[in-house]
Amino acid sequence: MIEKLSKKRYSTNLFDVTQDIIGALPLKLVEQWLSSDQTYDDALKLLESHQVQGYSVSSDSVGLTKLCQQKGLLEILAMINQPKKIVYGYGKAIAGESVGIWAADNTQMFYPDAIDAATLVSTLLTIQDEISKSCQIKIGMGAHYGNFYQISGGLYGVEADAIEEIAENHTNGGEILISQAICDRLPANHNFILEQRHDLPSYLTAEVGNIYRVLDGERLEQLQPVDQRYPIPYSEDFYADLLAYETRLADQDFANYLTHKYMQQKVVVLIESKSEAEDIHEIAMFNQLSFSALMKDIGLKLIDFQREAEIKVISSLGIYAFDEVATAISFAKIFRQELAKQDVTCRIGIDQGEVLIFKLAIGTKDIAGMPVNIASKMAQDKGEFGKLYLSAALKDVADMSGFKEIKYTISGVEITAYEG
């Protein structure tokens, strides 16, 4: 167990009210945790007012990695916009609410305890039918009934994490997976056809119980989406252009116009941290938030010195964008050193190319583009903690001394990376 985190590790102004505008990272709650004895009772007391009971439903697009090699970013964003509108519109029609900012291709909804389980499952079937009819991208969905913590627009807790991971990493296009807790809430005479999945990792089923694939069942044929304006991460101008592009994907001139208007060439640095501490989930959750705050603090100090841009810090992840390759690599190496001083290890991926950087309504930013995907694939999917990974795009423009070439395939895509 590493030394307990204290406020002494952070810059004195990190917890100022004026800086507590970072969305999913609740700095004030983190400050309260750091000022406590950091016991299990302290964690429960701080989380008490945030506890909710209901359904967490997550989704993730399928086959997007290959598609990103075939189509431009703006076309991809227009295509994934379609299922997101359907998920949100039908979900809201039965009193669901969105969780977080839907910047990527995944979604998350929370449905209150009062919702009938059969209604929820029928809605999910209806959603998948509509996506199959009208969208070019398919999604997999995972749903669980349980207890969660709703904090700063995000849904936390071991059960929320487990069903989100199941949806992201263990579903196929058009698939709906529901947990044992949802099955137990279905009426005895329900007409859904269910098939248990036996191939899921035991550490996931240990948290949410058995998982079942919904093969068929009653749809809500009269259900209509009440609103399709999901929590968009884009500016109003960009979203208007995206909607226009959605109806004219074959218009290359319009695509070129939007690319010139919005896309930027950047070097993307993606950093994922990991503390060596292991503890009860509620304590671990606060520790993770504390390490996220620590990452933000380190990044802000380094960025201020190098006059570069933080994109976002959320959970164990930090993403940064630079104009110069050498600056990005230097930043990454120093960041790794600073984390190590705090007994925190990390893995880092760096790639360069065209990205879209957009401002969120809460005042922060987000980013999309192939460089983000490649950096994530290198670091998060295959990378070792303590290592730095450079993409093949950097081979001729970076100092590769001390790096070794590695090759592997992820989601059907061959990736060459340089590990150091």
MARKOLMI-843303 format. One record per residue (C-alpha): residue in one letter; chain; x, y, z. Coordinates in pm, 1 decimal. Layout:
! residues N
   rest   kette          x          y          z
      a       A          X          Y          Z
...
***
This chain:
! residues 420
   rest   kette          x          y          z
      m       A        0.0        0.0        0.0
      i       A      149.1      335.5      -96.3
      e       A      147.6      639.9      126.7
      k       A     -195.8      796.6      167.3
      l       A     -255.8     1093.7      -63.1
      s       A     -272.3     1433.1      104.8
      k       A     -340.3     1786.5      -15.2
      k       A       30.4     1858.7       27.4
      r       A       95.2     1675.5     -299.7
      y       A     -113.3     1922.6     -498.2
      s       A      -72.1     2283.1     -605.3
      t       A     -233.9     2518.5     -354.7
      n       A     -472.8     2665.6     -612.0
      l       A     -592.8     2338.8     -770.0
      f       A     -904.3     2322.9     -552.5
      d       A    -1005.2     2686.4     -603.1
      v       A    -1372.2     2729.4     -690.3
      t       A    -1276.1     2902.9    -1015.4
      q       A    -1098.7     2587.7    -1133.8
      d       A    -1369.9     2342.6    -1031.2
      i       A    -1527.3     2337.6    -1379.0
      i       A    -1383.8     2016.9    -1515.4
      g       A    -1692.2     1808.6    -1569.3
      a       A    -1651.5     1447.9    -1465.5
      l       A    -1368.2     1524.2    -1219.1
      p       A    -1537.1     1656.6     -899.4
      l       A    -1253.1     1850.6     -738.8
      k       A    -1452.6     1964.4     -436.7
      l       A    -1543.7     1607.4     -350.2
      v       A    -1180.9     1504.9     -397.1
      e       A    -1073.4     1785.4     -164.7
      q       A    -1315.0     1663.0      103.0
      w       A    -1173.5     1311.7       68.6
      l       A     -813.8     1429.1       97.0
      s       A     -904.1     1628.4      407.5
      s       A    -1061.5     1323.7      575.5
      d       A     -900.8     1017.8      736.8
      q       A     -972.7      834.8      407.1
      t       A    -1144.2      540.0      575.3
      y       A    -1427.0      328.1      437.0
      d       A    -1670.7      513.0      666.4
      d       A    -1545.4      845.4      530.8
      a       A    -1602.1      723.5      175.6
      l       A    -1956.7      608.5      250.2
      k       A    -2039.0      935.4      424.6
      l       A    -1920.2     1144.8      128.4
      l       A    -2102.2      919.8     -119.8
      e       A    -2428.6      896.3       74.1
      s       A    -2598.7     1187.3      -99.9
      h       A    -2486.1     1061.6     -442.4
      q       A    -2630.2      708.7     -423.3
      v       A    -2898.0      612.9     -677.0
      q       A    -3076.1      289.5     -760.4
      g       A    -3191.5      196.1    -1106.1
      y       A    -3063.9       74.5    -1441.4
      s       A    -2733.0      157.8    -1606.4
      v       A    -2736.4       96.1    -1982.6
      s       A    -2418.7      137.3    -2184.9
      s       A    -2355.8       96.7    -2556.9
      d       A    -2057.5       90.6    -2788.1
      s       A    -2020.5       94.4    -3166.4
      v       A    -1892.7     -219.2    -3335.2
      g       A    -1631.4     -232.9    -3611.8
      l       A    -1530.8      130.9    -3581.0
      t       A    -1155.4       65.1    -3582.4
      k       A    -1164.3      -76.8    -3935.1
      l       A    -1411.2      186.2    -4049.7
      c       A    -1178.3      464.3    -3933.7
      q       A     -919.7      339.6    -4183.6
      q       A    -1169.3      358.7    -4467.5
      k       A    -1352.5      685.3    -4400.7
      g       A    -1272.1     1036.4    -4281.5
      l       A    -1333.1     1152.2    -3925.8
      l       A    -1621.2     1385.4    -4010.2
      e       A    -1800.5     1108.3    -4199.1
      i       A    -1749.4      876.5    -3900.0
      l       A    -1890.1     1140.2    -3662.3
      a       A    -2193.7     1185.8    -3886.6
      m       A    -2247.2      808.9    -3895.7
      i       A    -2219.3      754.1    -3518.1
      n       A    -2447.8     1051.3    -3462.1
      q       A    -2737.2      847.1    -3599.4
      p       A    -2748.3      566.2    -3337.6
      k       A    -2676.1      811.8    -3056.1
      k       A    -2989.1     1009.4    -3145.4
      i       A    -3196.0      690.1    -3141.7
      v       A    -3056.7      565.3    -2808.7
      y       A    -3124.9      899.5    -2644.1
      g       A    -3464.6      968.6    -2802.5
      y       A    -3622.5      634.6    -2718.8
      g       A    -3452.2      617.9    -2380.8
      k       A    -3582.1      958.0    -2279.6
      a       A    -3931.1      854.1    -2391.5
      i       A    -3943.8      609.6    -2096.6
      a       A    -3788.1      855.4    -1847.6
      g       A    -3423.2      767.4    -1903.7
      e       A    -3153.3     1031.7    -1861.3
      s       A    -2816.0     1062.3    -2027.9
      v       A    -2492.8     1009.0    -1837.1
      g       A    -2187.8     1219.3    -1923.1
      i       A    -2101.8     1388.3    -2251.1
      w       A    -2138.1     1162.1    -2552.5
      a       A    -1820.4     1270.6    -2728.5
      a       A    -1712.0      927.3    -2850.6
      d       A    -1909.0      646.8    -3014.7
      n       A    -2035.9      503.9    -2685.5
      t       A    -2340.9      608.1    -2482.2
      q       A    -2466.9      565.4    -2126.8
      m       A    -2818.3      611.5    -1990.0
      f       A    -2958.8      585.8    -1638.9
      y       A    -3317.6      468.7    -1587.7
      p       A    -3485.2      517.8    -1248.7
      d       A    -3595.1      233.8    -1024.1
      a       A    -3961.0      297.0    -1109.3
      i       A    -3914.3      176.5    -1467.6
      d       A    -4055.3     -170.9    -1525.9
      a       A    -3780.5     -414.2    -1632.1
      a       A    -3991.8     -551.5    -1917.0
      t       A    -4047.3     -197.9    -2047.6
      l       A    -3674.8     -135.3    -2044.6
      v       A    -3588.5     -456.6    -2230.1
      s       A    -3862.1     -393.3    -2488.0
      t       A    -3724.3      -42.9    -2537.3
      l       A    -3374.8     -177.9    -2596.6
      l       A    -3511.9     -419.1    -2858.3
      t       A    -3699.1     -129.7    -3020.3
      i       A    -3380.5       78.1    -3025.2
      q       A    -3179.8     -197.5    -3190.8
      d       A    -3452.4     -249.8    -3452.2
      e       A    -3449.8      119.7    -3540.5
      i       A    -3070.2      132.3    -3558.9
      s       A    -3067.7     -175.1    -3782.7
      k       A    -3318.0      -10.3    -4019.3
      s       A    -3173.8      339.6    -4045.5
      c       A    -2806.2      343.9    -3941.2
      q       A    -2480.9      240.5    -4106.6
      i       A    -2319.3      154.7    -3772.9
      k       A    -2434.3     -113.8    -3531.0
      i       A    -2399.8     -102.5    -3155.6
      g       A    -2383.3     -352.1    -2869.2
      m       A    -2569.5     -276.0    -2545.9
      g       A    -2528.3     -386.1    -2184.7
      a       A    -2780.0     -323.9    -1904.7
      h       A    -2770.4     -380.4    -1529.2
      y       A    -2998.6     -298.3    -1236.0
      g       A    -2819.1     -198.3     -918.2
      n       A    -2682.8       72.3     -691.2
      f       A    -2461.0      344.5     -831.2
      y       A    -2311.3      681.6     -741.2
      q       A    -2415.2      978.8     -953.3
      i       A    -2141.5     1242.0     -937.3
      s       A    -2089.1     1544.6    -1163.1
      g       A    -2295.4     1393.4    -1441.1
      g       A    -2111.4     1060.0    -1427.8
      l       A    -2220.8      720.2    -1296.9
      y       A    -1968.8      558.4    -1064.3
      g       A    -1942.5      229.0     -878.0
      v       A    -1812.5     -119.2     -937.1
      e       A    -2139.6     -233.8    -1096.6
      a       A    -2151.1       64.0    -1335.3
      d       A    -1790.4       -1.2    -1435.6
      a       A    -1855.2     -370.9    -1494.3
      i       A    -2158.1     -333.1    -1722.4
      e       A    -1983.9      -54.3    -1914.8
      e       A    -1684.0     -279.2    -1976.9
      i       A    -1913.9     -561.1    -2086.0
      a       A    -2085.9     -333.5    -2337.6
      e       A    -1759.1     -192.4    -2471.0
      n       A    -1552.7     -508.5    -2494.3
      h       A    -1786.9     -807.8    -2502.3
      t       A    -2083.2     -725.4    -2728.9
      n       A    -2145.9     -772.7    -3098.8
      g       A    -2336.9     -545.1    -3332.3
      g       A    -2710.0     -553.4    -3257.0
      e       A    -2659.8     -749.2    -2933.6
      i       A    -2836.7     -673.6    -2605.7
      l       A    -2695.6     -813.8    -2282.2
      i       A    -2882.5     -789.2    -1951.6
      s       A    -2771.9     -886.5    -1603.0
      q       A    -2921.1    -1135.1    -1360.3
      a       A    -3065.1     -846.5    -1158.0
      i       A    -3275.3     -735.9    -1456.5
      c       A    -3386.0    -1092.9    -1526.3
      d       A    -3500.2    -1122.2    -1166.0
      r       A    -3721.4     -814.7    -1212.1
      l       A    -3895.9     -949.9    -1521.8
      p       A    -4244.1    -1097.5    -1468.7
      a       A    -4264.6    -1475.3    -1450.3
      n       A    -4467.8    -1489.5    -1772.0
      h       A    -4245.7    -1259.9    -1979.3
      n       A    -4209.2    -1340.4    -2348.8
      f       A    -3841.4    -1255.4    -2390.5
      i       A    -3610.5    -1521.7    -2529.1
      l       A    -3288.7    -1519.3    -2328.2
      e       A    -2962.9    -1707.9    -2365.0
      q       A    -2694.5    -1704.6    -2099.8
      r       A    -2346.0    -1592.2    -2197.7
      h       A    -2085.3    -1823.9    -2045.1
      d       A    -1777.9    -1668.8    -2206.8
      l       A    -1746.1    -1347.4    -2004.9
      p       A    -1455.8    -1285.2    -1764.9
      s       A    -1533.4    -1402.9    -1412.7
      y       A    -1423.8    -1073.8    -1257.2
      l       A    -1709.4     -901.6    -1442.6
      t       A    -1981.2    -1155.6    -1365.6
      a       A    -1866.0    -1152.7    -1003.4
      e       A    -1984.3     -790.2     -986.7
      v       A    -2311.4     -805.8    -1184.3
      g       A    -2405.8    -1176.0    -1180.7
      n       A    -2496.7    -1389.8    -1479.7
      i       A    -2533.1    -1215.9    -1814.4
      y       A    -2800.7    -1303.7    -2070.9
      r       A    -2832.7    -1222.6    -2440.3
      v       A    -3180.4    -1100.9    -2538.4
      l       A    -3261.9    -1291.5    -2855.9
      d       A    -3621.0    -1176.7    -2907.0
      g       A    -3925.9    -1040.2    -2733.4
      e       A    -4194.7     -776.0    -2732.7
      r       A    -4122.0     -439.6    -2892.6
      l       A    -4285.7     -109.2    -2803.6
      e       A    -4429.1      -40.3    -3148.1
      q       A    -4611.6      274.4    -3037.2
      l       A    -4308.0      425.2    -2865.2
      q       A    -4180.2      742.4    -3028.8
      p       A    -3857.0      927.8    -2947.6
      v       A    -3943.0     1244.3    -2757.8
      d       A    -3612.7     1419.5    -2820.7
      q       A    -3306.0     1331.4    -3026.2
      r       A    -3079.4     1606.1    -2896.8
      y       A    -2847.3     1392.8    -2687.3
      p       A    -2577.4     1571.4    -2480.2
      i       A    -2374.0     1682.2    -2781.2
      p       A    -2012.1     1770.4    -2717.9
      y       A    -1989.6     2006.4    -3014.3
      s       A    -2050.6     2374.3    -3074.9
      e       A    -2389.0     2468.1    -3219.5
      d       A    -2228.5     2566.1    -3551.0
      f       A    -2037.7     2241.3    -3584.9
      y       A    -2336.6     2027.8    -3490.8
      a       A    -2551.6     2207.7    -3747.9
      d       A    -2289.1     2131.7    -4012.0
      l       A    -2267.6     1771.2    -3891.8
      l       A    -2644.2     1726.0    -3927.9
      a       A    -2626.2     1874.2    -4276.5
      y       A    -2340.9     1640.4    -4367.1
      e       A    -2537.6     1343.4    -4234.1
      t       A    -2785.9     1391.0    -4520.1
      r       A    -2519.2     1435.0    -4790.4
      l       A    -2236.2     1193.7    -4707.9
      a       A    -2156.2     1145.5    -5077.2
      d       A    -2094.2     1518.0    -5130.0
      q       A    -1712.2     1532.6    -5145.9
      d       A    -1701.9     1909.4    -5195.3
      f       A    -1897.6     1962.4    -4873.9
      a       A    -1672.6     1712.6    -4696.5
      n       A    -1362.7     1904.6    -4810.2
      y       A    -1518.3     2231.2    -4694.1
      l       A    -1588.2     2092.9    -4345.3
      t       A    -1242.6     1935.0    -4321.0
      h       A    -1075.2     2267.0    -4401.0
      k       A    -1305.2     2450.0    -4159.4
      y       A    -1269.9     2226.2    -3854.0
      m       A     -976.8     1983.1    -3870.3
      q       A     -632.6     2049.3    -3718.2
      q       A     -294.3     1876.3    -3742.4
      k       A     -183.3     1782.1    -3390.6
      v       A       43.0     1546.7    -3199.4
      v       A     -174.8     1361.4    -2946.7
      v       A      -40.8     1238.3    -2613.5
      l       A     -262.4      990.9    -2426.2
      i       A     -160.9      903.1    -2069.6
      e       A     -323.8      635.1    -1856.0
      s       A     -214.6      617.7    -1492.5
      k       A     -236.2      337.0    -1238.1
      s       A     -178.0      349.5     -866.6
      e       A      -26.1       42.5     -706.9
      a       A     -276.2       71.0     -420.2
      e       A     -561.2     -179.3     -396.4
      d       A     -850.7     -132.6     -158.4
      i       A    -1226.3     -156.3     -102.5
      h       A    -1404.6      -25.9     -410.6
      e       A    -1541.0      294.5     -255.0
      i       A    -1197.2      384.6     -124.0
      a       A    -1035.2      285.1     -453.3
      m       A    -1283.8      506.2     -636.3
      f       A    -1185.8      810.5     -430.5
      n       A     -819.8      724.3     -471.3
      q       A     -868.4      707.6     -847.4
      l       A    -1038.7     1047.0     -846.3
      s       A     -751.8     1178.0     -636.4
      f       A     -497.7     1044.6     -884.2
      s       A     -698.6     1204.1    -1166.4
      a       A     -669.4     1534.8     -983.1
      l       A     -297.3     1468.8     -941.7
      m       A     -265.9     1407.7    -1317.9
      k       A     -450.9     1731.1    -1385.6
      d       A     -225.7     1918.9    -1145.9
      i       A       94.6     1784.2    -1304.2
      g       A      -34.5     1846.8    -1654.5
      l       A     -134.8     2205.5    -1582.3
      k       A      208.6     2286.1    -1444.0
      l       A      388.4     2132.5    -1741.6
      i       A      149.3     2281.7    -1996.0
      d       A      182.0     2629.0    -1846.4
      f       A      558.9     2597.0    -1882.2
      q       A      543.7     2471.9    -2240.8
      r       A      245.7     2683.0    -2350.4
      e       A       56.2     2383.6    -2481.9
      a       A     -297.0     2252.7    -2441.9
      e       A     -465.3     2008.5    -2208.2
      i       A     -765.9     1849.4    -2372.9
      k       A     -914.3     1655.6    -2082.7
      v       A     -842.2     1454.9    -1769.0
      i       A    -1104.3     1199.5    -1674.0
      s       A    -1073.1      897.0    -1449.5
      s       A     -723.9      751.3    -1505.9
      l       A     -687.6      914.2    -1848.1
      g       A     -528.2     1238.0    -1965.0
      i       A     -521.8     1357.8    -2327.6
      y       A     -306.6     1644.4    -2455.8
      a       A     -248.8     1796.2    -2801.1
      f       A       69.9     1958.8    -2928.3
      d       A      195.1     2122.4    -3245.2
      e       A      546.6     1975.8    -3233.1
      v       A      654.2     1612.0    -3202.3
      a       A      962.2     1684.0    -2991.9
      t       A      760.9     1893.2    -2746.9
      a       A      499.8     1619.1    -2712.9
      i       A      758.8     1348.0    -2642.3
      s       A      943.4     1568.6    -2393.2
      f       A      614.9     1645.0    -2215.7
      a       A      529.4     1273.8    -2199.9
      k       A      866.2     1176.7    -2053.5
      i       A      855.9     1449.4    -1787.6
      f       A      496.1     1360.9    -1702.2
      r       A      598.1      997.0    -1653.3
      q       A      879.2     1106.7    -1423.1
      e       A      651.3     1332.3    -1218.6
      l       A      397.2     1053.6    -1170.7
      a       A      673.3      814.3    -1066.5
      k       A      774.1     1059.1     -792.1
      q       A      420.9     1012.4     -655.8
      d       A      446.5      631.4     -673.7
      v       A      212.6      625.7     -973.2
      t       A      294.8      438.9    -1293.0
      c       A      152.1      511.0    -1636.7
      r       A      153.3      403.8    -1999.4
      i       A      159.9      659.5    -2278.8
      g       A       70.0      654.3    -2648.1
      i       A      165.0      927.9    -2897.1
      d       A       46.6      970.1    -3257.0
      q       A        0.2     1260.8    -3495.8
      g       A     -251.8     1352.6    -3763.0
      e       A     -582.1     1526.4    -3825.0
      v       A     -807.0     1576.6    -3521.9
      l       A    -1116.8     1767.0    -3428.0
      i       A    -1090.6     1963.7    -3102.0
      f       A    -1417.4     2102.6    -2970.5
      k       A    -1531.8     2297.5    -2668.2
      l       A    -1784.5     2143.5    -2429.2
      a       A    -2074.9     2331.0    -2274.9
      i       A    -1913.8     2301.1    -1929.7
      g       A    -1617.0     2506.0    -2048.5
      t       A    -1366.5     2228.2    -2113.1
      k       A    -1266.1     2051.3    -2435.2
      d       A    -1271.2     1713.7    -2604.5
      i       A    -1101.7     1561.2    -2904.6
      a       A    -1173.7     1307.7    -3178.2
      g       A     -966.1     1160.4    -3456.6
      m       A     -755.7      866.4    -3565.2
      p       A     -448.7      981.8    -3365.9
      v       A     -653.1      948.8    -3046.5
      n       A     -759.5      597.7    -3146.8
      i       A     -405.6      489.7    -3234.9
      a       A     -259.5      636.0    -2915.5
      s       A     -525.9      447.9    -2718.4
      k       A     -467.4      120.4    -2903.7
      m       A      -93.3      137.5    -2839.0
      a       A     -111.1      237.3    -2473.8
      q       A     -438.1      103.8    -2333.8
      d       A     -499.6     -205.9    -2545.1
      k       A     -147.0     -347.7    -2568.0
      g       A       82.7     -123.2    -2368.9
      e       A      269.7     -204.6    -2049.2
      f       A      262.0       32.8    -1755.6
      g       A      584.5      227.6    -1729.8
      k       A      628.3      231.8    -2109.9
      l       A      597.6      502.6    -2376.4
      y       A      468.9      414.7    -2726.8
      l       A      526.5      610.8    -3047.1
      s       A      325.9      539.2    -3361.6
      a       A      465.0      453.8    -3704.0
      a       A      370.5      807.3    -3813.3
      l       A      646.4      942.3    -3586.9
      k       A      923.2      710.2    -3710.5
      d       A     1081.7      963.3    -3946.7
      v       A     1023.0     1276.1    -3739.3
      a       A     1121.3     1167.8    -3386.9
      d       A     1438.3     1055.0    -3213.9
      m       A     1380.4      680.0    -3199.0
      s       A     1690.3      593.8    -2997.0
      g       A     1594.6      373.0    -2705.8
      f       A     1272.3      255.0    -2874.6
      k       A     1209.2      -93.5    -3015.0
      e       A      963.8     -178.8    -3293.2
      i       A      667.7     -402.8    -3210.2
      k       A      377.8     -521.0    -3427.8
      y       A       36.3     -655.3    -3332.9
      t       A     -323.3     -669.4    -3455.0
      i       A     -621.0     -511.6    -3276.2
      s       A     -979.8     -538.4    -3403.4
      g       A     -848.5     -664.5    -3735.8
      v       A     -609.7     -371.1    -3780.0
      e       A     -230.7     -420.2    -3785.2
      i       A      -44.7     -164.0    -3578.7
      t       A      326.7      -87.3    -3570.5
      a       A      449.0       88.3    -3257.6
      y       A      778.8      181.6    -3098.5
      e       A      818.0      104.4    -2729.3
      g       A     1052.7      289.4    -2497.5
***
